Amino acid sequence: MKSLTEQYVQARRRVMELKVETQKDKAKAAAARKQHATSMRQQGFPAMAALIGSLPLEPDAKAREYFRSQQA
């Protein structure tokens, strides 16, 4: 049986891992949005590019859990 200290350390480690994953997700989303917006702008769709650029940065937590479960 794990001690409370070990459980706490594992929980804190998981929280930090989730923070890093979220930061990576945000960076990937921002890069993808920028790329798609640029592509739309170059194709002559400035309104669509503005719409893509305005999408929220926050990744969907449910989607992350779904993809994590698919990998397991």
C-alpha positions in Angstrom: 0.0 0.0 0.0 1.4 3.4 -1.0 2.0 6.0 1.6 0.2 9.3 1.5 3.5 11.0 0.5 3.9 8.7 -2.5 0.3 9.3 -3.5 0.8 13.0 -3.2 4.0 12.9 -5.3 2.3 10.9 -8.0 -0.7 13.2 -8.1 1.5 16.3 -8.3 3.6 14.6 -11.1 0.4 13.9 -13.0 -0.8 17.5 -12.7 2.5 18.8 -14.0 2.3 16.3 -16.9 -1.2 17.5 -17.8 0.0 21.1 -17.7 2.8 20.2 -20.2 0.4 18.3 -22.4 -2.0 21.2 -22.4 0.8 23.7 -23.3 1.8 21.4 -26.2 -1.8 21.1 -27.4 -2.2 24.8 -27.4 1.1 25.3 -29.3 0.0 22.7 -31.9 -3.4 24.2 -32.2 -2.0 27.7 -32.7 0.4 26.5 -35.4 -2.3 24.5 -37.2 -4.7 27.5 -37.1 -2.0 29.8 -38.4 -1.2 27.5 -41.2 -4.8 27.0 -42.2 -5.6 30.7 -42.0 -2.6 31.5 -44.2 -3.8 28.8 -46.7 -7.3 30.2 -46.8 -6.1 33.8 -47.2 -3.8 32.7 -50.1 -6.7 31.0 -51.8 -8.8 34.2 -51.6 -11.0 33.5 -48.6 -10.1 36.3 -46.2 -13.3 35.9 -44.2 -12.7 32.2 -43.7 -9.1 32.9 -42.7 -10.4 35.4 -40.1 -12.8 32.8 -38.7 -10.1 30.2 -38.5 -7.8 32.7 -36.7 -10.5 33.4 -34.2 -11.0 29.8 -33.0 -10.4 29.3 -29.3 -7.0 28.1 -28.1 -8.3 25.9 -25.3 -8.1 22.2 -26.3 -11.1 20.0 -25.5 -10.4 17.9 -22.4 -12.9 15.3 -23.5 -11.1 14.9 -26.8 -7.8 14.5 -25.1 -9.2 11.8 -22.8 -10.7 10.0 -25.8 -7.5 10.0 -27.8 -5.5 8.9 -24.7 -7.9 5.9 -24.3 -7.5 5.0 -27.9 -3.8 4.8 -27.5 -4.0 2.4 -24.6 
